[in-house]
Amino acid sequence: MTTRRVISRESRQCSQIRPFLYVGGLAALSPRTLSRFCTTINLIPGFRITAPGHMKVLHIPVLDDESTDLSPYFTVVFKEIDSARKSLGRVLLLCAMGISRSATFAISYLMCIEKMSLHDAYKHVQYCRNIICPNVGFFQQMIDLEQKLYGKKTVQIIEPIQGVKVADVVWNELYQDMMESLSQTDQQSVRSLNSPPDSARHQDTRSLRSLNLVGEGNVDDITKELSSCHLPPSSEEEVEGSVQGGASIRGA
């Protein structure tokens, strides 16, 4: 179960997805941490990284919003990751908490480049970083991408509660967590129903919403903490595009 303690612990570390690919959030940043990577892909709008001279910083400002279109950026992100793999380097996918945006690109990389199913790619990234939870809009884009690439869908968007849409792979985990917290008698009562009772649904909805919202909740506080970190200049790039306000190419 993803408790507050687990969220706090994992949000303060960079999680290895592959030897060359890591996912992390602002709370994990430090001069020592950044020194491990040859490239950082910064997905946070308005946040700038001044990093060691050996490290390349690619700025791709992406809002953690269900309506954000990620398709213009998949190719450039995948190329950066593959470049690091070939050179035996490491790439850090960075977003506010390492929960939604960076996890989505990591999952998509495994699906597109390593030919994993969306279900298996999600499960692998979640195994490496338990707190991940791409928003439902990002999940829908990955579902569409899997359908386009392989002609199949291994994840579905469902509506277990009226007005609440969620990927089935996420809902099943929340439901399982809820079942494990019940007594055997209560478990039998729940299993006798076709769907979780209202109380269980409300419990799982709170869990789901907390995962989807925690990514932005403490960004200001964390950014203030990071302002005390002083690092040497780095080379920087910003991808030209038009995601939620746009971006432009900019050199260091």
Sequence and secondary structure as in RCSB ss.txt:
>XXXX:A:sequence
MTTRRVISRESRQCSQIRPFLYVGGLAALSPRTLSRFCTTINLIPGFRITAPGHMKVLHIPVLDDESTDLSPYFT
VVFKEIDSARKSLGRVLLLCAMGISRSATFAISYLMCIEKMSLHDAYKHVQYCRNIICPNVGFFQQMIDLEQKLY
GKKTVQIIEPIQGVKVADVVWNELYQDMMESLSQTDQQSVRSLNSPPDSARHQDTRSLRSLNLVGEGNVDDITKE
LSSCHLPPSSEEEVEGSVQGGASIRGA
>XXXX:A:secstr
   HHHHHHHHTS EEEETTEEEE GGG  HHHHTT SEEEE  TT      TT EEEE      TT   TTTHH
HHHHHHHHHHHTT  EEEE SSSSSHHHHHHHHHHHHTS   HHHHHHHHHHH TT    HHHHHHHHHHHHHHH
S  S  EEEEETTEEEEHHHHHHHHHHHHHTS HHHHHHHHTSSS  HHHHHHHHHHHHHHHHHHHHTHHHHHHH
HTT      EEEE  B STT B     
